[in-house]
Amino acid sequence: MTEAVAAASGEFTIGGDLTVRRLGYGTMQLTGDGVWGDPRDPDEAVRVLRRAVELGVNFIDTADAYGPFTADLLLKKALHPYADDLVIATKAGFARTGPGGWEPIGRPAYLRQQVELSLRHLGLERIDLLQLHRIDPEVPLADQIGELATLQQEGKIRHIGLSQVSIAQIEEAAGTAPIVSVQNLYNLSQRDDEDLVEYAEKNGLGFIPWFPLATGELAKAGGPLAKIAESHHASPSQLALAWLLKRSPVMLPIPGTSSVAHVEDNIDAAKVELTQEEFDQLTAAVG
Ligand SMILES: NC(=O)c1ccc[n+]([C@@H]2O[C@H](COP(=O)([O-])OP(=O)(O)OC[C@H]3O[C@@H](n4cnc5c(N)ncnc54)[C@H](OP(=O)(O)O)[C@@H]3O)[C@@H](O)[C@H]2O)c1
């Protein structure tokens, strides 16, 4: 039975036609150590994905690189055939050189191969949102975005997004094809990209903060939010996510977890509404 808890986080429309609930889920914790290979408990990974959707999540962030392909195959196993309103955002362009190893490769033939493989592994005919995982400094950006635009014209990609970029890079990429979202490191304790959040809001781009829980630092017992959380009758993780949701209407947090208990805790953050005073208190207390 669906309990649409995530609906309380509100909605955002990506690229003018893809409406999602703002509080989503990210699949990077569903692999082995170093984001490599199978997770310790693949059955729990399947349960996590199904529980997220049961709780109303309809925006899931993944990448070819997670495993590689482990997370995508788990997604397909857990949720295919997908609900009509489920939006899977994936990425390409960050090759894996081993556990913990990552290397940007933006050559058009490689990007095409990874998009084709993602379609197959995810069991999709079209990818709703394809994010260039990293810009490859060795390849002209117009060639990288140009290949994604060609895949878009072929009907294999619906929208194009970017990951870990500057405003100048967004503007340069937008000279080749429309850019609808940006995914950068951002959370309550890591706010270097405030200007990018403002830019995304002003230009109607979705802002997908990666490491929304600072890789768990903000969620843990004894962490910087633990004391404040007690007085709010919320968990630390819920406060970190509620802060992000209040920060901007274009904010789409995608907390990652390998456990059903944590996915339930995180999605309940949709119901935590901070007053402006509480938001300011958290902003001042952490950072
Ligand atoms: N674009 C990029 O370059 C990029 C880079 C990194 C990540 N991402 C995306 O961003 C998503 C989120 O990042 P992330 O998963 O690495 O980091 P995160 O969401 O900031 O934190 C995940 C960590 O927090 C723990 N955690 C989650 N919920 C918790 C809870 N309620 N209580 C206590 N601990 C909790 C998890 O452990 P448990 O598994 O034990 O719950 C895990 O160790 C990824 O899944 C991925 O989709 C993108």
The ligand as an SDF file (V2000), in Angstrom:
LIG
                    3D

 48 52  0  0  0  0  0  0  0  0999 V2000
   27.0370   13.7200   -8.5570 N   0  0  0  0  0  0  0  0  0  0  0  0
   27.9870   13.2360   -7.8070 C   0  0  0  0  0  0  0  0  0  0  0  0
   29.1820   13.3670   -8.0930 O   0  0  0  0  0  0  0  0  0  0  0  0
   27.6120   12.4620   -6.5770 C   0  0  0  0  0  0  0  0  0  0  0  0
   28.5860   12.1870   -5.5890 C   0  0  0  0  0  0  0  0  0  0  0  0
   28.1800   11.4910   -4.4470 C   0  0  0  0  0  0  0  0  0  0  0  0
   26.8470   11.1030   -4.2930 C   0  0  0  0  0  0  0  0  0  0  0  0
   25.9330   11.3670   -5.2830 N   0  0  0  0  0  0  0  0  0  0  0  0
   24.4990   11.0130   -5.1360 C   0  0  0  0  0  0  0  0  0  0  0  0
   24.0400   11.5490   -3.9090 O   0  0  0  0  0  0  0  0  0  0  0  0
   23.3770   10.5240   -3.1430 C   0  0  0  0  0  0  0  0  0  0  0  0
   23.5460   10.7820   -1.6750 C   0  0  0  0  0  0  0  0  0  0  0  0
   24.9090   10.7150   -1.3090 O   0  0  0  0  0  0  0  0  0  0  0  0
   25.4600    9.6010   -0.3070 P   0  0  0  0  0  0  0  0  0  0  0  0
   24.4900    8.4820   -0.2320 O   0  0  0  0  0  0  0  0  0  0  0  0
   26.8430    9.2820   -0.6890 O   0  0  0  0  0  0  0  0  0  0  0  0
   25.5910   10.4240    1.0400 O   0  0  0  0  0  0  0  0  0  0  0  0
   24.4960   10.9850    2.1020 P   0  0  0  0  0  0  0  0  0  0  0  0
   23.1220   10.8030    1.5650 O   0  0  0  0  0  0  0  0  0  0  0  0
   24.9450   12.3460    2.4810 O   0  0  0  0  0  0  0  0  0  0  0  0
   24.7500   10.0360    3.3430 O   0  0  0  0  0  0  0  0  0  0  0  0
   24.7000    8.6390    3.2400 C   0  0  0  0  0  0  0  0  0  0  0  0
   25.2850    8.0580    4.5040 C   0  0  0  0  0  0  0  0  0  0  0  0
   24.4490    8.4190    5.6050 O   0  0  0  0  0  0  0  0  0  0  0  0
   24.0160    7.2390    6.2940 C   0  0  0  0  0  0  0  0  0  0  0  0
   22.5950    7.4790    6.6090 N   0  0  0  0  0  0  0  0  0  0  0  0
   21.5890    7.6860    5.7330 C   0  0  0  0  0  0  0  0  0  0  0  0
   20.4330    7.8840    6.3760 N   0  0  0  0  0  0  0  0  0  0  0  0
   20.7020    7.7940    7.6980 C   0  0  0  0  0  0  0  0  0  0  0  0
   19.9100    7.9160    8.8590 C   0  0  0  0  0  0  0  0  0  0  0  0
   18.6050    8.1840    8.7920 N   0  0  0  0  0  0  0  0  0  0  0  0
   20.5070    7.7800   10.0740 N   0  0  0  0  0  0  0  0  0  0  0  0
   21.8440    7.5160   10.1550 C   0  0  0  0  0  0  0  0  0  0  0  0
   22.6500    7.3990    9.0800 N   0  0  0  0  0  0  0  0  0  0  0  0
   22.0870    7.5300    7.8490 C   0  0  0  0  0  0  0  0  0  0  0  0
   24.1930    6.1120    5.3040 C   0  0  0  0  0  0  0  0  0  0  0  0
   24.4810    4.8960    5.9890 O   0  0  0  0  0  0  0  0  0  0  0  0
   23.4220    3.6550    5.9610 P   0  0  0  0  0  0  0  0  0  0  0  0
   23.5620    3.0160    4.6260 O   0  0  0  0  0  0  0  0  0  0  0  0
   23.8720    2.8080    7.0880 O   0  0  0  0  0  0  0  0  0  0  0  0
   22.0540    4.2440    6.1690 O   0  0  0  0  0  0  0  0  0  0  0  0
   25.4030    6.5740    4.5070 C   0  0  0  0  0  0  0  0  0  0  0  0
   26.6040    6.2200    5.1540 O   0  0  0  0  0  0  0  0  0  0  0  0
   24.0750    9.2410   -3.6290 C   0  0  0  0  0  0  0  0  0  0  0  0
   23.3110    8.1130   -3.2870 O   0  0  0  0  0  0  0  0  0  0  0  0
   24.2070    9.5210   -5.0970 C   0  0  0  0  0  0  0  0  0  0  0  0
   22.9690    9.2300   -5.7360 O   0  0  0  0  0  0  0  0  0  0  0  0
   26.3060   12.0500   -6.4040 C   0  0  0  0  0  0  0  0  0  0  0  0
  1  2  1  0
  2  3  2  0
  2  4  1  0
  4  5  1  0
  4 48  2  0
  5  6  2  0
  6  7  1  0
  7  8  2  0
  8  9  1  0
  8 48  1  0
  9 10  1  0
  9 46  1  0
 10 11  1  0
 11 12  1  0
 11 44  1  0
 12 13  1  0
 13 14  1  0
 14 15  2  0
 14 16  1  0
 14 17  1  0
 17 18  1  0
 18 19  2  0
 18 20  1  0
 18 21  1  0
 21 22  1  0
 22 23  1  0
 23 24  1  0
 23 42  1  0
 24 25  1  0
 25 26  1  0
 25 36  1  0
 26 27  1  0
 26 35  1  0
 27 28  2  0
 28 29  1  0
 29 30  1  0
 29 35  2  0
 30 31  1  0
 30 32  2  0
 32 33  1  0
 33 34  2  0
 34 35  1  0
 36 37  1  0
 36 42  1  0
 37 38  1  0
 38 39  2  0
 38 40  1  0
 38 41  1  0
 42 43  1  0
 44 45  1  0
 44 46  1  0
 46 47  1  0
M  CHG  2   8   1  16  -1
M  END
$$$$
